[in-house]
Amino acid sequence: MLYLATDEGVLKLNPRGQVARLGPDCMRIRAVAPHPQDPRLLLAASDTNGVFILHKGSWQHAVQGTAHSVVWDPQGIRAYAGLRGPRLFVTDNGGTAWREDLEVRTAIEGPGLPMPHIRGHPLDVLSILVPRPGVVYLGVEAGGVLRWMHNTGWCPVSEGLHPDIHAMSFDPHSSETLYAATGAGIYRTANEGSSWAPLLEGMDRLYTSAVAVVHIPGIVLAAAAPDPPPRWNRPGGARAVLFRSTDHGSTWQRIRSGVPEEFGEEVSAIVPDPDTPERVIATVLDGQVLKSDDAGLSWRQIASGLPAIWNAAIGPG
C-alpha cells in the first residue's frame, strides 16, 4: 500500500488507483511512516503542527514543533522524528510516549556541523535512516549528516560531503554504503559516512531532491533540477528530471521513457517496493504519482490531480 504525505493530510493509494483520505484534516504533512507490520499504526510529520500518530483509526498529537521526517526501525520497535533545530525525538512504545534525544544538540555544538551555508537557513532534519539495529543517520538540510552508533554515540560524518542534505538512501546489499541527495549533486559513502565522494558523471543538473537504491544490485535512481527553488517561478518551473545508474552511481543516464521532458515541479520522492524488486514509485510535488515495473527504466502515471505530495512510503495496507 502506498501512503502519501500531502498538503491535505495523509492519503492512501491502493494498487487499483483508489485514494482514501486518512487525515489529519486541513494539515500539511511532510513525511509519513507506516508501521512495518501493523497497518493500524501510522506516523505523520507536519511542518506546522509536529508529529501525529494514527492508531486504530484515531489521530493523536505526539510532539509539538516543525517536523519534517519520521521513520520506524526495520523491526517496528523504535521510531524517530526529525524536527527543526535540529531536534530528534524517539519512541520505544509504539508512539504513545516520546523523548527528545538531547545528545544530538551536543554533537552539533561540539565538533559540530558546519554553519548553514545559506544565511539564516534553519537546520531541519529532512531525512532519517536506520540501515540496521544500532545505527541511525540524520540528514540535516544546510548542515550535513550525523551518525549514531551504540559504541560511539552521535558524531558528524560529513567529510567531503556537500552540507545541503535533501534526502538519503542506503544500499540494501551493503549497509555501509549510503547515498545523499544534496544541493550540489549525489554523494556516496562506502564506509558508513567516514568519507564521501560526489557522483556527477552524466548529470546535467545538480540540485538533487531525491535518491533511492533499487532492490537490484547496482541500480540507483535520482531526481534533479538545474537550480534551487527560488528560481522555479520562471517559465518551465523546476525543470526537474529523473536519472538512473546501473553502476552504483558512478555514471548516470537520463530517464526519458514515460516521463515528460522536464517536470514543472520537484520530484519529491523515489520509493522502491521492498516486496517487488523491479517496482519503484515516484511522486511529484504537483500531485502526480508514477510507477516503474522495470527498476526505473520506464514509467507510467498512476495518479494525478492530488494535493501537493511532499513524500511517500510503502507499507502494509
GIRA-V215880 format. One record per residue. N is the residue number from 0. SS is DSSP state (alpha for helix, beta for strand, coil for the rest). Layout:
n	ss
N	SS
N	SS
This chain:
n	ss
0	coil
1	beta
2	beta
3	beta
4	beta
5	beta
6	coil
7	coil
8	beta
9	beta
10	beta
11	beta
12	beta
13	coil
14	coil
15	coil
16	coil
17	coil
18	beta
19	beta
20	beta
21	beta
22	beta
23	coil
24	coil
25	coil
26	coil
27	coil
28	coil
29	coil
30	beta
31	beta
32	beta
33	beta
34	coil
35	coil
36	coil
37	coil
38	coil
39	coil
40	beta
41	beta
42	beta
43	beta
44	beta
45	beta
46	coil
47	coil
48	coil
49	beta
50	beta
51	beta
52	beta
53	beta
54	beta
55	coil
56	coil
57	beta
58	beta
59	beta
60	beta
61	beta
62	beta
63	coil
64	coil
65	coil
66	beta
67	beta
68	beta
69	beta
70	beta
71	beta
72	coil
73	coil
74	coil
75	coil
76	coil
77	coil
78	beta
79	beta
80	beta
81	beta
82	beta
83	beta
84	coil
85	coil
86	beta
87	beta
88	beta
89	beta
90	beta
91	coil
92	coil
93	coil
94	coil
95	coil
96	coil
97	coil
98	beta
99	beta
100	coil
101	coil
102	alpha
103	alpha
104	alpha
105	alpha
106	alpha
107	alpha
108	alpha
109	coil
110	coil
111	coil
112	coil
113	coil
114	coil
115	coil
116	coil
117	coil
118	coil
119	coil
120	coil
121	coil
122	coil
123	beta
124	beta
125	beta
126	beta
127	beta
128	beta
129	beta
130	beta
131	beta
132	coil
133	coil
134	beta
135	beta
136	beta
137	beta
138	beta
139	beta
140	beta
141	coil
142	coil
143	beta
144	beta
145	beta
146	beta
147	beta
148	beta
149	coil
150	coil
151	coil
152	beta
153	beta
154	beta
155	beta
156	coil
157	coil
158	coil
159	coil
160	coil
161	coil
162	coil
163	coil
164	beta
165	beta
166	beta
167	beta
168	beta
169	beta
170	beta
171	coil
172	coil
173	beta
174	beta
175	beta
176	beta
177	beta
178	beta
179	beta
180	beta
181	beta
182	coil
183	coil
184	beta
185	beta
186	beta
187	beta
188	beta
189	coil
190	coil
191	coil
192	coil
193	coil
194	coil
195	coil
196	beta
197	beta
198	beta
199	coil
200	coil
201	coil
202	coil
203	coil
204	coil
205	coil
206	beta
207	beta
208	beta
209	beta
210	beta
211	beta
212	beta
213	coil
214	coil
215	coil
216	coil
217	coil
218	coil
219	beta
220	beta
221	beta
222	beta
223	beta
224	beta
225	coil
226	coil
227	coil
228	alpha
229	alpha
230	alpha
231	coil
232	coil
233	coil
234	coil
235	coil
236	coil
237	coil
238	coil
239	beta
240	beta
241	beta
242	beta
243	beta
244	beta
245	coil
246	coil
247	coil
248	coil
249	coil
250	coil
251	coil
252	beta
253	beta
254	coil
255	coil
256	beta
257	coil
258	coil
259	coil
260	coil
261	coil
262	beta
263	coil
264	coil
265	coil
266	beta
267	beta
268	beta
269	beta
270	beta
271	beta
272	coil
273	coil
274	coil
275	coil
276	coil
277	coil
278	coil
279	beta
280	beta
281	beta
282	beta
283	beta
284	coil
285	coil
286	coil
287	coil
288	beta
289	beta
290	beta
291	beta
292	coil
293	coil
294	coil
295	coil
296	coil
297	beta
298	coil
299	beta
300	beta
301	beta
302	beta
303	coil
304	coil
305	coil
306	coil
307	coil
308	beta
309	beta
310	beta
311	beta
312	beta
313	beta
314	coil
315	coil
316	coil
